Amino acid sequence: KKLKDDFRSKLGESQKEEMNSAHAHDMIMQDLKDSVENSERAIREKTSEKQRKAEKAASDKKQHAATLAVKEEDGKALQAAQAECTEKSASFNEKQKLRSQELEAMDKAVEILRTPEVQGTAQKYLSLAQLRAGSGPTALVQVAGRKDRRHVRDFLAGEGRRLNSQRLALLAEKLAADPFAKVTKLIYDMITKLQEEATTDADHEGFCDAELGKSKISRNKLTEDIDGLNAAVQEGKSTILALTEAIATLREEVTELVKALGEAEDMRHAEQAKNEQTVSDSMAAREAIAKAKVVLKDFYEK
């Protein structure tokens, strides 16, 4: 009876051990499967993120190249504008200097015309002519006018040669042909014209400076954009590299988890086989004991 109880106890323990082993195996397998699913989901998410980052990096790189091209074109335009403005500035300075000298020459010519000698002569002969003829230039006025005009004309012609000024030379020629009364008006008209030209050229010079300023601002903005895009491209590359490494690590983890699942399954099969063998042995022993009891009973009952 004691032997039978021992085998019965061993059978119960084996069955209980099998149940515990099966439960533990199920728990381990579930944990491993959850880990595999989580890792695979993380791989999918990071792969999707990597794709988005790659697309953005490609877009940033394309925009970076386009902005560089725009900056290069703006650079060429700026160089051309700078060259043109430099040339115009030099021309403006030369013209301003020449105009200033021409204005000085004409101011002196006006001073000559305003001298008492010239004013007195012109008024004297003009009054005589008016008394004799009533109106219109007379020979006497013409003689006086020619003398005064010649004085002014010679001065302006000399200044024209000294300054290499075509305007002063042309004005001197006009003074030789025009009546005395028109001499001052011609000079003042020329002064007005020179002042208007100076104002116009100054406006052009200011416009040129303003355009250069705008071009520099535009180039600075493009440089900032290029720096920002370059930083974005580099950041995208770093993120893609980090995601690639993370995906590789997750895949290694999945491989290890799948391997662990296989090993756990193998261990479970081995334990199950061992427990089944133990149960089978216990059942066989139990049957053997029962048979022995029958034999012994039959023997002693004879």
C-alpha positions in Angstrom: 0.0 0.0 0.0 2.8 2.4 0.8 4.4 1.8 -2.6 1.0 2.5 -4.2 0.7 5.7 -2.3 4.2 6.7 -3.3 3.5 6.2 -7.0 0.1 8.0 -6.6 1.8 11.0 -5.0 4.5 11.0 -7.6 1.9 10.9 -10.3 0.1 13.9 -8.8 3.3 15.9 -8.5 4.2 15.1 -12.1 0.7 16.2 -13.3 0.9 19.4 -11.2 4.4 20.1 -12.5 3.2 19.7 -16.0 0.4 22.2 -15.4 2.8 24.7 -13.9 5.2 24.2 -16.7 2.5 24.7 -19.3 1.3 27.8 -17.6 4.8 29.3 -17.3 5.5 28.4 -20.9 2.3 30.1 -22.0 3.2 33.3 -20.0 6.8 33.3 -21.5 5.5 32.8 -25.0 2.9 35.6 -24.6 5.6 38.0 -23.3 7.9 37.1 -26.2 5.1 37.5 -28.8 4.2 40.9 -27.3 7.8 42.0 -27.5 8.0 40.8 -31.1 4.8 42.7 -32.0 6.0 45.8 -30.2 9.4 45.7 -31.9 7.8 45.1 -35.3 5.4 48.0 -34.8 8.3 50.2 -33.8 10.2 49.1 -36.9 7.2 50.0 -39.1 6.8 53.4 -37.4 10.5 54.3 -37.6 10.7 53.1 -41.2 7.7 55.3 -42.1 9.4 58.2 -40.2 12.6 57.5 -42.0 10.8 57.7 -45.3 9.2 61.0 -44.4 12.6 62.4 -43.3 14.2 61.1 -46.5 11.5 62.8 -48.6 11.9 66.1 -46.7 15.7 65.9 -46.9 15.4 65.4 -50.7 13.0 68.4 -50.9 15.3 70.5 -48.8 18.3 69.5 -50.9 16.5 70.4 -54.1 15.4 73.7 -52.6 18.9 74.3 -51.4 20.3 73.8 -54.9 17.6 76.1 -56.4 18.3 78.8 -53.9 22.1 78.5 -54.6 21.3 78.9 -58.3 19.2 82.0 -57.5 22.0 83.4 -55.4 24.5 82.8 -58.1 22.3 84.6 -60.6 21.8 87.5 -58.2 25.5 87.6 -57.6 26.1 88.0 -61.3 23.5 90.6 -61.5 25.0 92.4 -58.5 28.5 92.3 -60.1 27.1 93.7 -63.3 25.1 96.4 -61.4 28.2 97.3 -59.3 30.3 97.6 -62.4 27.7 99.8 -64.1 27.2 101.9 -61.0 30.9 102.3 -60.5 31.2 103.4 -64.1 28.2 105.7 -63.7 29.6 107.1 -60.4 32.9 107.9 -62.1 31.1 109.5 -65.0 28.8 111.4 -62.5 31.8 112.7 -60.6 33.5 113.8 -63.8 30.4 115.5 -65.1 29.7 117.1 -61.7 33.3 118.5 -61.7 33.0 119.7 -65.3 29.6 121.3 -64.6 30.9 123.0 -61.5 33.8 124.5 -63.5 31.5 125.4 -66.4 29.1 127.2 -63.9 32.1 129.0 -62.4 33.1 130.2 -65.9 29.6 131.4 -66.7 29.3 133.1 -63.3 32.5 135.0 -64.2 31.0 135.8 -67.7 27.9 137.2 -65.9 30.2 139.2 -63.7 31.9 140.7 -66.7 28.6 141.6 -68.2 27.6 143.3 -65.0 30.7 145.5 -64.7 29.9 149.2 -64.9 31.9 149.6 -68.1 29.9 147.0 -70.0 26.6 148.1 -68.5 27.3 151.7 -69.1 28.4 151.2 -72.7 25.4 149.0 -73.5 23.0 151.5 -72.0 24.6 154.5 -73.6 24.5 153.1 -77.1 21.1 151.5 -76.7 19.6 154.9 -75.6 21.2 156.7 -78.6 19.8 154.1 -80.9 16.4 154.3 -79.5 16.3 158.1 -79.8 17.3 157.9 -83.5 15.4 154.9 -84.7 12.7 154.3 -82.1 13.3 150.5 -82.1 15.6 147.8 -83.4 19.4 147.5 -83.2 21.5 150.2 -84.9 25.0 150.1 -86.3 26.2 152.0 -83.3 24.6 149.5 -80.8 25.9 146.6 -82.9 29.5 147.9 -82.7 29.3 148.3 -79.0 27.6 144.9 -78.6 30.2 143.2 -80.7 33.0 144.6 -78.5 31.3 143.5 -75.3 30.3 140.1 -76.8 33.8 139.6 -78.0 35.1 140.1 -74.5 32.8 137.6 -73.0 33.1 135.2 -76.0 36.9 135.2 -75.8 36.7 134.4 -72.0 34.2 131.6 -72.5 36.1 130.2 -75.5 39.3 130.1 -73.5 37.6 128.4 -70.6 36.1 125.9 -73.1 39.5 125.0 -74.3 41.0 124.8 -70.8 38.2 122.6 -69.5 37.7 120.7 -72.8 34.0 121.8 -72.6 32.0 121.6 -75.8 29.1 123.5 -74.1 31.3 126.5 -73.3 32.7 126.4 -76.8 29.2 126.3 -78.4 28.0 129.1 -76.1 31.0 131.2 -77.2 30.1 130.7 -80.8 26.5 131.7 -80.1 27.6 134.8 -78.3 29.5 135.9 -81.5 26.3 135.8 -83.5 23.5 136.9 -81.1 22.6 140.5 -80.2 24.0 141.9 -77.0 20.6 141.8 -75.3 20.5 138.0 -75.7 23.9 137.4 -74.3 22.9 137.4 -70.6 19.8 135.3 -71.3 21.9 132.7 -73.2 24.3 132.4 -70.3 21.5 132.1 -67.7 19.7 129.5 -69.8 22.9 127.5 -69.9 23.3 127.8 -66.1 19.7 126.6 -65.6 20.3 123.6 -68.0 23.5 122.6 -66.2 21.7 122.7 -62.8 18.9 120.6 -64.1 21.4 118.0 -65.5 23.1 118.0 -62.2 19.9 117.2 -60.4 18.9 114.5 -62.9 22.3 112.8 -62.6 22.1 113.0 -58.8 18.8 111.3 -58.9 20.2 108.5 -61.1 23.2 108.2 -58.7 20.7 107.8 -55.8 18.7 105.3 -57.6 21.8 103.2 -58.4 22.8 103.3 -54.7 19.3 102.2 -53.7 19.3 99.3 -56.1 22.6 98.1 -54.9 21.3 98.3 -51.3 18.3 96.2 -52.3 20.5 93.6 -54.1 22.7 93.3 -51.0 19.6 92.8 -48.8 18.3 90.2 -51.2 21.7 88.3 -51.2 21.8 88.4 -47.4 18.3 86.9 -47.2 19.3 84.2 -49.7 22.4 83.5 -47.7 20.3 83.0 -44.6 17.9 80.8 -46.5 20.8 78.7 -47.8 22.3 78.3 -44.3 18.9 77.3 -43.0 18.3 74.8 -45.7 21.8 73.4 -45.3 21.2 73.0 -41.6 17.9 71.3 -42.3 19.5 68.9 -44.8 22.3 68.0 -42.3 19.7 67.5 -39.5 17.7 65.3 -41.9 20.7 63.2 -42.6 21.5 62.8 -38.9 17.9 61.8 -38.2 17.9 59.3 -41.0 21.1 57.8 -39.8 19.8 57.5 -36.2 16.6 55.9 -37.5 18.5 53.5 -39.6 20.6 52.5 -36.6 17.4 52.2 -34.4 15.7 50.0 -37.1 18.7 47.8 -37.3 18.8 47.4 -33.5 15.1 46.6 -33.4 15.5 44.0 -36.1 18.3 42.4 -34.2 16.0 42.4 -31.1 13.2 40.8 -33.2 15.7 38.1 -34.4 16.7 37.4 -30.8 13.1 37.3 -29.7 12.1 34.9 -32.4 15.1 32.7 -31.5 14.0 32.9 -27.8 10.5 31.9 -28.9 11.9 28.8 -30.7 14.1 27.9 -27.7 11.2 28.3 -25.3 9.1 26.1 -27.6 11.8 23.4 -27.7 12.3 23.5 -23.9 8.5 23.3 -23.5 8.4 20.2 -25.8 11.3 18.6 -23.9 9.6 19.3 -20.5 6.3 18.1 -21.8 7.9 14.9 -23.1 9.7 14.3 -19.8 6.5 14.9 -17.8 4.5 12.7 -20.1 7.1 10.0 -19.7 7.0 10.4 -15.9 3.2 10.1 -15.9 3.4 7.1 -18.2 6.0 5.4 -16.0 3.9 6.2 -12.9 0.8 4.7 -14.6 2.7 1.6 -15.7 4.1 1.2 -12.1 0.6 1.6 -10.8 -0.8 -1.0 -13.1 2.1 -3.4 -12.2 1.4 -2.9 -8.5 -2.3 -3.7 -9.1 -1.4 -6.8 -11.0 1.0 -7.9 -8.2 -1.7 -7.4 -5.7 -4.0 -9.6 -7.6 -1.4 -12.3 -7.9 -0.5 -12.2 -4.2 -4.2 -12.2 -3.3 -4.9 -15.3 -5.5 -1.8 -17.0 -4.0 -2.7 -16.5 -0.4 -6.4 -17.4 -0.9 -5.5 -20.9 -2.2 
